[in-house]
């Protein structure tokens, strides 16, 4: 029986979407990568043949595309998709662990490379996932020697578009002063309110100079 002839609730793609990938057997997951079967062979049956050809799932994950071409019904497109998918997994596993924000000092350290040595004020947003791992660091604005805009809407939009759950702010004071201005205090309060409204968390807002840093009162984390 062809996969598309199965009831929708039994088809691998539909089950993955409703129950998650863990609900599928190895051959069903591979069938989704293959995309289709061949003459007289369903995608799931072809996936079983591919796994058997390589010996097991581990060997399949290490196989080059040309090895898969030896299985009848597996052409260049199918072989390339499978090889590419496993290679992406290897790349992801090889990436260094993302830095994690656990305190105000972590925000200052993450933003410092984008702030140190600049003669004008810059505002940096450090965007994190729900566990505090840094997803992205963005220079949101750049102004004069003693001020820079802090566009609340742009900041919140950037965090949401980046898939963040929390974020920290940092800006530099080229003068070397660590004292927050009235505008610094006001924008921190406004951002707390805006973040709460859309389900985000403002972790902290810190001032960074070339030699030190200081958190702005009424922000989240502690140093």
ABEGO torsion letter per residue (X at the ends): XBAAABBAAABAAAAAAAAEAAABBAAAAAAAAAGBBBBGBBAAAAAAAAAAAAGBAAAAAABBAAAAAABBGBBAAAAAAAAAAAAAAAAAAABBBBBBBABAAAAAAAAAAAABGBABBBBBBBBBBAAGBBABBBBABBBBAABBBBBAAAAAAAAAAAGBABBBBBBBBAAGBABBBAAAAAAAAAAAAAAAAAGBBBABBBBBBAABBBBBBGBABBX
